[in-house]
Amino acid sequence: MSRLKLLEAGSVAAVVTFAASCGYAAEFSARLNGFNELGALNNQTGAVLSDGTGTVSLQLNQKVGMIEYTLSYSKVGTTPPKTGTVSQAHIHFGKSRDAGGVLVFFCTNLTFSGTGPTPPACPKNSGTLSGTWTKANVQAIAGQSVGPATSTRWWTH
């Protein structure tokens, strides 16, 4: 597997939807596996058979305009033919089963050409990443009206 998509689009839709209805803080989590893989935005490949798994925890704090996250994954690239490594981990802004554009990055091992701060490098097969996002970490998504200036909608409504 060339990469493990670490959150499906539905998780982001849930964060956006639930954030609008909660008070000042909310927690979200997801279990991750290759079955939820959609593939590239215009070349959707469907599920990927993989022993790779992961979990993600998001803690939204509307009062300070910040999301704290912890992403853990393991066994990426251990399923025969054992050629895959994590190239990037991110969340898409889209509906379930429709990827949409990349909203925020956990990490990347590719040349970063997005907006905002450069994400850290991804552990190649297994690892844990923790950090925080603010509106500065939100990627501009042409055609979806998303950018840092509009990102405060997630946690201020």
LUMSEPA-52425 format. One line per 2 residues: number of its first residue (from 0); for each residue x, y, z of N, C-alpha, C, CB. Coordinates in Angstrom, 3 decimals. Atoms other than C-alpha are relative to their C-alpha. Glycine has a CB too. Layout:
REM residues N
NUM = X/Y/Z/X/Y/Z/X/Y/Z/X/Y/Z ~ ... .
This chain:
REM residues 157
0 = 0.856/-1.171/0.000/0.000/0.000/0.000/0.895/1.225/0.000/-0.970/0.003/1.222 ~ -0.862/-1.168/0.111/1.555/3.301/-1.038/-0.275/1.030/1.070/-0.157/0.625/-1.345 .
2 = 0.293/-0.936/-1.085/-0.177/5.255/1.722/-1.223/-0.468/0.750/-0.210/1.431/-0.536 ~ 1.184/0.321/-0.803/-2.714/4.927/4.473/-0.733/1.288/0.251/0.374/-0.708/1.347 .
4 = 0.797/-1.202/-0.257/-5.419/7.561/4.417/-0.513/-0.126/1.417/-1.186/0.169/-1.038 ~ 0.217/0.182/-1.419/-5.816/8.199/8.083/-1.318/0.502/0.526/1.059/0.648/0.724 .
6 = 1.365/-0.347/-0.395/-9.232/9.752/8.246/-0.846/0.050/-1.245/-0.055/1.354/0.767 ~ 0.886/-0.113/1.142/-12.122/9.364/5.952/-0.779/1.304/0.078/-0.956/-1.200/-0.068 .
8 = 0.683/-1.286/0.093/-14.111/12.358/4.834/-1.141/0.133/0.997/-0.524/0.200/-1.393 ~ 1.116/-0.059/-0.939/-17.026/11.477/7.075/0.402/0.487/1.375/-0.632/-1.343/0.121 .
10 = -0.463/-0.476/-1.301/-14.924/12.145/10.174/0.057/1.513/0.030/1.371/-0.583/0.330 ~ -0.058/-1.460/0.058/-14.349/15.712/9.058/-1.399/0.585/-0.003/0.773/0.466/-1.242 .
12 = 1.373/-0.504/0.016/-17.998/16.210/8.261/-0.594/-0.059/1.398/-0.868/-0.806/-0.986 ~ 0.494/0.112/-1.372/-18.750/14.986/11.779/0.576/1.096/0.879/0.341/-1.370/0.582 .
14 = -0.615/-1.064/-0.796/-16.269/17.427/13.317/-0.664/1.327/-0.299/1.509/0.088/-0.273 ~ 0.614/-1.266/0.382/-17.730/20.322/11.357/-1.445/0.075/0.501/0.046/0.179/-1.527 .
16 = 1.394/0.011/-0.420/-21.318/19.314/12.108/-0.134/0.098/1.506/-0.686/-1.251/-0.496 ~ 0.117/0.016/-1.449/-20.840/18.552/15.798/0.586/1.247/0.632/0.676/-1.221/0.561 .
18 = -0.601/-1.208/-0.556/-18.616/21.569/16.394/-0.997/1.143/0.024/1.235/0.401/-0.800 ~ 0.977/-1.078/0.060/-21.461/23.830/15.369/-1.059/-0.129/1.087/-0.661/0.025/-1.361 .
20 = 1.060/0.195/-0.973/-23.743/22.292/17.981/0.479/-0.164/1.440/-0.791/-1.184/-0.383 ~ -0.475/0.227/-1.356/-21.479/21.922/21.003/0.316/1.320/0.691/1.232/-0.902/-0.010 .
22 = -0.323/-1.193/-0.783/-20.581/24.353/23.792/1.378/0.518/-0.328/-0.096/-0.293/1.483 ~ -1.352/-0.497/0.215/-16.915/25.169/24.169/1.018/-1.093/-0.262/0.429/0.795/1.175 .
24 = -0.958/1.074/0.206/-15.232/21.765/24.045/-0.723/-1.258/-0.449/0.804/-0.268/1.281 ~ 0.558/1.258/0.479/-15.842/18.466/22.303/1.136/-0.934/-0.347/-0.925/0.219/-1.220 .
26 = -0.991/1.008/0.331/-13.960/15.214/21.757/-0.538/-0.886/-1.113/0.371/-0.839/1.241 ~ 0.342/0.867/1.109/-13.962/13.079/18.614/1.092/-1.039/-0.127/-0.178/0.800/-1.319 .
28 = -1.004/1.030/0.221/-12.224/9.813/17.824/-0.432/-0.873/-1.165/0.217/-0.850/1.275 ~ 0.284/0.906/1.111/-11.973/7.333/14.982/1.015/-1.125/-0.005/0.015/0.751/-1.352 .
30 = -0.897/1.122/0.261/-10.511/3.914/14.289/0.263/0.001/-1.501/-0.615/-1.383/0.491 ~ -0.404/-0.137/1.389/-8.611/3.816/11.034/0.488/-1.327/-0.561/1.085/1.058/-0.135 .
32 = -0.501/1.195/0.667/-7.996/1.020/8.546/-0.093/0.185/-1.508/-0.788/-1.254/0.447 ~ -0.035/-0.097/1.453/-7.428/0.405/4.856/-1.350/-0.130/-0.672/0.897/-1.031/-0.536 .
34 = 1.328/0.148/0.587/-11.081/-0.455/4.291/-0.631/1.355/-0.303/-0.902/-0.798/0.931 ~ 0.556/-1.337/0.203/-11.889/3.288/4.533/0.747/0.815/-1.053/0.005/0.748/1.300 .
36 = -0.787/-0.709/1.008/-9.332/4.243/1.880/-0.859/0.337/-1.200/1.210/-0.834/-0.433 ~ 0.721/-0.420/1.199/-10.790/6.236/-0.989/0.920/0.146/-1.198/-0.714/1.305/0.253 .
38 = -0.922/-0.251/1.085/-7.658/6.815/-3.072/0.082/1.483/-0.286/-0.417/-0.762/-1.245 ~ -0.164/-1.401/0.383/-6.695/10.053/-4.771/-1.352/0.604/-0.368/0.990/0.132/-1.180 .
40 = 1.256/-0.710/0.206/-9.399/12.693/-5.233/-0.692/-0.377/-1.309/0.247/1.482/0.028 ~ 0.621/0.298/1.295/-9.990/11.984/-8.938/0.249/-1.430/-0.457/0.513/0.958/-1.050 .
42 = -0.321/1.375/0.363/-8.693/8.410/-8.979/-0.347/-0.899/1.179/1.504/-0.148/-0.397 ~ 0.403/0.735/-1.186/-10.691/6.753/-6.231/0.121/-1.497/-0.234/-1.430/0.363/0.395 .
44 = -0.303/1.413/0.168/-9.444/3.194/-5.794/-0.849/-0.898/0.873/1.439/-0.246/0.290 ~ 0.784/0.820/-0.911/-11.704/2.010/-3.008/0.849/-0.561/1.112/-0.670/-1.120/-0.746 .
46 = -0.667/0.589/-1.159/-10.718/-0.129/-0.040/1.354/-0.585/-0.373/-0.877/-1.077/0.622 ~ -1.326/0.578/0.175/-7.128/-1.314/0.396/0.163/-1.093/1.049/1.129/1.089/0.124 .
48 = -0.253/1.091/-0.925/-6.344/-4.714/1.944/1.310/0.281/0.714/0.041/-1.373/-0.734 ~ -1.184/-0.386/-0.751/-3.898/-3.899/4.719/-0.107/-0.446/1.453/0.210/1.509/-0.076 .
50 = -0.054/0.258/-1.437/-2.814/-4.943/8.198/0.164/1.303/0.769/1.150/-0.963/0.335 ~ -0.177/-1.300/-0.642/-2.274/-1.238/8.901/-1.269/0.437/0.723/0.402/1.052/-1.034 .
52 = 1.118/-0.514/-0.789/-4.479/0.262/11.607/0.431/1.285/0.689/-0.483/-1.049/1.042 ~ -0.330/-1.216/-0.724/-4.682/3.469/13.551/-1.173/0.518/0.788/0.482/1.057/-0.945 .
54 = 1.038/-0.709/-0.749/-6.601/5.684/15.895/0.337/1.481/-0.023/-0.115/-0.532/1.473 ~ -0.207/-1.441/-0.096/-7.079/9.407/16.073/-0.966/0.539/1.042/-0.205/0.706/-1.386 .
56 = 0.808/-0.677/-1.003/-8.371/11.579/18.864/0.127/1.502/-0.245/0.448/-0.386/1.460 ~ 0.033/-1.452/0.193/-9.414/15.210/18.348/-0.738/0.622/1.173/-0.682/0.382/-1.357 .
58 = 0.652/-0.731/-1.076/-10.232/17.600/21.154/-0.128/1.450/-0.423/0.787/-0.129/1.336 ~ 0.310/-1.335/0.484/-11.900/20.772/19.981/-0.249/0.925/1.185/-1.224/-0.027/-0.941 .
60 = 0.209/-1.002/-1.041/-11.643/23.801/22.263/-0.403/1.293/-0.692/1.287/0.198/0.889 ~ 0.507/-1.183/0.689/-13.849/26.529/20.820/0.435/1.287/0.681/-1.509/-0.051/-0.079 .
62 = -0.308/-1.214/-0.756/-13.014/28.998/23.560/1.350/0.595/-0.401/-0.009/-0.299/1.494 ~ -1.327/-0.495/0.380/-9.346/29.239/22.548/0.279/-0.181/-1.493/1.075/-0.713/0.813 .
64 = -0.163/0.150/1.447/-9.860/28.354/18.844/1.110/-0.966/-0.372/0.275/1.339/-0.625 ~ -1.086/0.944/0.203/-7.696/25.238/18.876/-0.540/-1.433/0.018/1.090/0.187/1.080 .
66 = 0.282/1.434/-0.031/-7.881/21.516/18.148/1.284/-0.706/0.384/-0.546/-0.520/-1.380 ~ -1.126/0.846/-0.390/-5.528/19.154/19.969/-0.242/-1.376/-0.605/0.159/-0.078/1.570 .
68 = 0.174/1.306/0.626/-4.882/15.834/18.230/1.086/-0.965/0.433/-0.005/0.132/-1.514 ~ -0.961/1.087/-0.140/-3.173/12.504/18.739/-0.359/-1.031/-1.054/-0.012/-0.621/1.455 .
70 = 0.153/0.973/1.075/-2.733/10.183/15.773/1.011/-1.104/0.232/0.189/0.656/-1.410 ~ -0.891/1.158/-0.134/-1.290/6.679/16.185/-0.335/-0.989/-1.099/-0.131/-0.668/1.410 .
72 = 0.232/1.034/1.002/-0.842/4.055/13.499/1.116/-1.023/0.065/-0.098/0.610/-1.414 ~ -0.996/1.071/-0.019/0.975/0.764/13.073/-0.218/-0.951/-1.170/-0.055/-0.771/1.331 .
74 = 0.007/1.057/1.022/1.774/-1.999/10.581/-0.297/0.499/-1.405/-1.006/-1.043/0.365 ~ 0.182/-0.503/1.366/1.549/0.249/7.513/1.126/-0.570/-0.861/-0.007/1.581/-0.041 .
76 = -0.997/0.581/0.903/3.305/-1.531/4.662/0.466/-1.379/0.412/1.179/0.900/-0.093 ~ -0.411/1.336/-0.421/3.486/-4.897/6.433/-0.779/-1.108/-0.697/-0.160/-0.136/1.489 .
78 = 0.774/0.977/0.764/0.877/-6.629/4.254/0.736/-0.269/-1.317/-1.468/0.513/-0.261 ~ -0.680/0.251/1.271/2.474/-8.416/1.249/-0.633/0.822/-1.117/-0.044/-1.498/-0.351 .
80 = -1.420/0.184/0.269/4.001/-7.158/-1.010/0.938/0.844/0.863/0.260/0.300/-1.419 ~ -0.815/-0.724/-0.980/5.287/-5.033/1.902/0.775/1.161/-0.612/0.966/-0.950/0.663 .
82 = -0.674/-1.111/0.680/6.070/-1.985/-0.215/-0.444/1.370/0.470/-0.223/-0.101/-1.466 ~ 0.567/-1.297/-0.341/4.047/0.755/1.427/0.611/0.665/1.216/-1.438/-0.147/0.218 .
84 = -0.338/-0.815/-1.158/4.973/3.549/3.790/-0.962/1.171/0.008/1.499/0.481/-0.034 ~ 0.877/-1.159/-0.094/3.048/6.564/5.008/0.655/1.172/-0.706/-0.311/0.350/1.478 .
86 = -0.524/-1.177/0.685/3.547/9.479/2.651/-0.569/1.274/0.608/-0.322/-0.062/-1.497 ~ 0.604/-1.146/-0.660/1.146/11.831/4.424/-1.236/-0.454/0.773/-0.365/1.100/-1.027 .
88 = 1.208/0.252/-0.774/-1.670/11.913/6.960/-0.729/1.327/0.120/0.323/-0.616/1.416 ~ 0.752/-1.243/0.029/-4.437/14.488/6.700/-1.489/-0.277/0.116/0.299/0.780/-1.280 .
90 = 1.454/0.085/-0.033/-8.142/15.181/7.000/-0.541/0.738/-1.222/-0.580/0.599/1.331 ~ 0.653/-0.611/1.152/-10.282/15.896/3.963/-1.269/0.726/0.423/-0.323/-1.059/-1.059 .
92 = 1.263/-0.696/-0.186/-13.191/18.330/3.814/-0.952/-0.523/-1.054/0.168/1.558/-0.096 ~ 0.906/0.589/0.962/-15.886/16.283/2.191/-1.031/-0.869/0.680/0.764/-0.801/-1.020 .
94 = 1.036/0.890/-0.496/-18.876/14.024/2.582/0.567/-1.414/0.087/-1.260/0.043/-0.912 ~ -0.400/1.395/-0.095/-18.599/10.377/3.503/0.075/-0.601/-1.402/-0.986/-0.799/0.892 .
96 = -0.257/0.651/1.288/-17.189/8.405/0.543/0.289/0.979/-1.138/-1.175/-0.854/-0.373 ~ -0.385/-1.015/0.984/-16.240/11.647/-1.259/1.090/0.836/0.653/-1.236/0.897/-0.454 .
98 = -1.136/-0.555/-0.727/-12.784/12.857/-0.300/-0.016/1.520/0.156/1.249/-0.397/-0.682 ~ -0.130/-1.448/-0.105/-12.933/16.588/-1.074/1.460/0.389/0.145/-0.816/0.534/1.183 .
100 = -1.374/-0.481/-0.123/-9.841/18.735/-0.571/0.583/-0.251/1.382/0.060/1.474/-0.313 ~ -0.681/0.190/-1.284/-7.247/18.374/2.200/-0.235/1.227/0.867/1.528/-0.252/-0.200 .
102 = 0.331/-1.073/-0.925/-8.317/20.453/5.190/1.160/0.332/0.938/-1.225/-0.376/0.808 ~ -1.145/-0.171/-0.903/-5.449/19.945/7.675/0.914/-1.204/-0.119/-0.465/0.187/1.472 .
104 = -1.001/1.065/0.035/-2.259/17.878/7.791/0.435/-0.377/1.407/1.213/0.428/-0.831 ~ -0.682/0.486/-1.194/-1.046/15.712/10.647/1.509/0.002/-0.275/-0.503/-1.436/0.397 .
106 = -1.410/0.124/0.362/2.242/15.085/8.798/0.115/-0.235/-1.500/0.680/-1.153/0.790 ~ -0.250/0.322/1.403/3.816/14.669/5.373/1.470/-0.338/-0.199/-0.413/1.173/-0.915 .
108 = -1.358/0.320/0.445/6.904/13.071/3.821/0.209/0.456/-1.439/0.271/-1.513/0.125 ~ -0.081/-0.549/1.351/6.207/14.771/0.492/0.383/1.475/0.077/-1.348/-0.181/-0.757 .
110 = -0.283/-1.436/0.038/7.276/18.247/-0.578/-1.299/0.742/0.281/0.612/0.433/-1.381 ~ 1.219/-0.689/-0.415/4.759/20.503/1.153/-0.204/1.248/-0.845/0.060/0.367/1.498 .
112 = 0.313/-1.172/0.813/3.079/23.001/-1.148/-1.311/0.639/0.460/-0.086/-0.384/-1.489 ~ 1.254/-0.521/-0.507/0.090/23.825/1.026/0.147/1.393/0.582/-0.558/-0.926/1.036 .
114 = 0.001/-1.294/-0.658/-0.803/26.934/2.957/0.257/-0.216/1.486/-1.343/0.753/-0.236 ~ -0.242/0.123/-1.436/0.189/27.604/6.549/1.318/-0.663/0.323/-1.107/-0.770/0.640 .
116 = -1.268/0.591/-0.446/2.965/26.018/8.597/0.250/-1.375/-0.623/0.013/-0.118/1.520 ~ -0.357/1.304/0.537/4.825/23.009/7.197/-0.211/-1.068/1.062/1.458/-0.009/-0.496 .
118 = 0.232/1.069/-0.968/3.642/19.813/8.911/1.287/-0.786/0.274/-1.100/-0.945/-0.506 ~ -1.170/0.830/-0.296/6.158/17.492/10.615/0.056/-1.217/-0.927/-0.024/-0.455/1.471 .
120 = -0.154/1.233/0.771/7.508/14.355/8.937/-0.818/-1.113/0.640/1.491/-0.410/-0.098 ~ 0.782/1.146/-0.476/5.434/11.169/9.213/0.932/-1.168/0.336/-1.049/-0.431/-1.067 .
122 = -0.678/1.286/-0.202/6.786/8.019/10.841/-0.382/-0.922/-1.160/-0.385/-0.645/1.392 ~ 0.250/0.733/1.242/7.100/5.601/7.897/-0.968/-1.165/0.112/1.274/-0.504/-0.522 .
124 = 0.877/1.168/-0.095/5.338/2.439/9.151/-0.855/-0.031/1.264/0.823/-1.246/-0.064 ~ 0.707/-0.026/-1.280/4.280/2.982/12.774/0.452/1.230/0.763/0.260/-1.302/0.828 .
126 = -0.397/-1.141/-0.807/4.222/5.930/15.129/-1.183/0.731/0.582/0.822/0.944/-0.811 ~ 1.001/-0.845/-0.631/2.357/8.519/17.134/0.391/1.450/-0.191/-0.154/-0.337/1.500 .
128 = -0.185/-1.439/0.151/1.974/12.231/16.440/-1.026/0.707/0.869/-0.131/0.438/-1.492 ~ 0.916/-0.835/-0.779/0.443/14.794/18.796/0.322/1.448/-0.291/0.104/-0.300/1.530 .
130 = -0.228/-1.415/0.249/-0.023/18.497/18.297/-1.282/0.785/0.103/0.623/0.207/-1.359 ~ 1.176/-0.866/-0.009/-2.429/21.374/17.915/-0.158/0.654/-1.367/0.110/1.075/1.112 .
132 = 0.323/-0.765/1.183/-4.141/23.098/15.031/-0.744/1.259/0.414/-0.833/-0.838/-0.990 ~ 0.789/-1.225/-0.095/-5.405/26.655/14.827/-0.459/0.322/-1.412/0.826/1.195/0.637 .
134 = 0.458/-0.338/1.349/-6.980/28.433/11.876/1.157/0.157/-0.979/-0.817/1.279/0.034 ~ -1.164/-0.124/0.888/-3.453/28.984/10.493/0.342/-1.323/-0.679/1.210/0.502/0.785 .
136 = -0.297/1.308/0.561/-3.194/25.216/9.844/-0.994/-0.443/-1.066/0.039/-1.013/1.092 ~ 1.021/0.370/0.981/-6.321/25.102/7.660/0.493/0.337/-1.401/-1.342/0.723/0.295 .
138 = -0.444/-0.162/1.381/-5.483/24.614/3.989/-1.083/0.679/-0.829/0.368/-1.361/-0.613 ~ 0.942/-0.613/0.939/-7.101/26.822/1.379/-0.421/-1.072/-1.008/0.639/1.251/-0.726 .
140 = 0.513/0.982/0.957/-9.324/24.623/-0.801/-0.817/0.757/-1.045/-0.870/-1.110/0.715 ~ 0.686/-0.701/1.093/-10.219/26.291/-4.088/-1.247/-0.780/-0.391/0.940/0.182/-1.230 .
142 = 1.243/0.626/0.418/-13.784/25.573/-5.109/-0.869/-0.499/1.143/0.302/-1.125/-0.901 ~ 0.800/0.440/-1.140/-14.929/24.639/-1.591/-0.163/1.120/1.033/0.642/-1.228/0.653 .
144 = 0.121/-1.178/-0.864/-14.773/28.134/-0.034/0.612/-0.218/1.382/-1.459/0.382/0.149 ~ -0.673/0.276/-1.265/-12.361/26.940/2.662/1.364/0.663/-0.006/0.133/-1.524/0.241 .
146 = -1.307/-0.599/-0.202/-9.370/28.840/3.952/0.106/0.468/1.431/0.242/1.165/-0.979 ~ -0.181/-0.443/-1.379/-7.897/30.176/7.183/-0.997/1.070/0.436/1.389/0.521/0.177 .
148 = 0.931/-1.070/-0.382/-10.204/33.221/7.113/-1.388/-0.546/0.313/-0.094/1.044/-1.114 ~ 1.326/0.568/-0.230/-13.300/30.986/7.034/0.022/-1.133/1.008/-0.584/-0.491/-1.297 .
150 = -0.099/1.193/-0.829/-11.992/28.208/9.279/-0.545/0.180/1.401/1.411/-0.432/0.082 ~ 0.519/-0.190/-1.342/-13.176/29.791/12.499/-1.465/-0.400/0.100/0.173/1.440/0.425 .
152 = 1.387/0.469/-0.030/-16.701/28.704/11.527/-0.117/-1.328/0.726/-0.549/-0.133/-1.417 ~ 0.088/1.302/-0.645/-15.890/25.220/12.841/-0.194/0.152/1.486/1.240/-0.824/-0.283 .
154 = 0.017/-0.004/-1.467/-15.401/26.312/16.400/-0.598/1.255/0.615/1.385/-0.171/0.513 ~ 0.594/-1.189/-0.594/-17.220/29.615/16.837/-1.512/0.058/-0.130/0.589/1.213/-0.620 .
156 = 1.468/-0.033/0.136/-20.826/28.793/15.855/-0.644/-0.758/1.127/-0.447/-0.588/-1.348 .
